[in-house]
Amino acid sequence: MRTIKLTHEQIELLCQALGMAEKQFTDIHKTIVENTVNVRKHSGTKNEQSSKAKFYHEMACKIAELNIDIEQGNFDV
């Protein structure tokens, strides 16, 4: 485990970057669902695409939780 010191400005920048990453993962998830999973008569790789979409959704959630924990000071020592 590491302990690092960051200024409030650096923490804000980090949280902003995490917010952008979360948005990108959410957008990728939405695109996969809309363009491959929810397509009429699509059967071939539906499970595979659903699995990929789930991965991006889970990553977006993890990033969001990390961002919230940082903002709330849950990692402060």
N, C-alpha and C positions, 0 to 999 in steps of 0.2 A: 504494500500500500504506500502511496505517496501523499505527502502534504504539500500543497502549493499555496503561495500567497498571490492574490489577485486584487487589483484595485476595483473600486465600484464600477468604474468605467469599463474595465476589462470584463467584469461579470455581466454588465449590460450588453456588451458586444457579443459575448459568448451566448447569452440567452437569445439575442436577436438571431444569431446564426442557427441555433437549435430550432427556433421558430420557423426559419426558412427551410431547414431540412425537413421538419415535420410536415410542412405544407407540400413540399415536393413528393415525399413518400405518400401522402394522402392523395395527391393528384395522380400519381402513378397507379395507386390502388383503384381509384375511380375509373381511370382509363381502361385498365384491364377488365374490370367488371362490365363496363358499358360496351366495350368493343369486342370482347371475346366470350365472356361468361353469359351475358344476357342477350345473346344473339339467337333469334328464332332458328329452330332446327339445327342448332349447333350441338354436336354430341361428341365428336372425335376426341378433342383434348380438353374438354370442359373441366374435368377434375384437375388436370395439370394446371390449367389457367386459374382455377379457383384456389389452388394451393399457392401459386405465385402471388395472387392478389392478397391472400391471407398473410403472407410473409410481409408485404409492404404495409398492410394495416397494423400488424403487430409491431413493426419497426417504428411507425409513426407514433403509436401509443407509448413505446419505450422512450422515444425522444421527448414526447410531451411530458411524461412523468419526470424524466431527468431535468427538464427545463423548470418544471414547477418546484421540484426539490431544491434546485439551485436558487431560484428566486425567493423561496421561503427560508433559506439559510439552513436547510436540513443537513448540509455537509460541512457547515462551519465548525471549526475546532477551537 
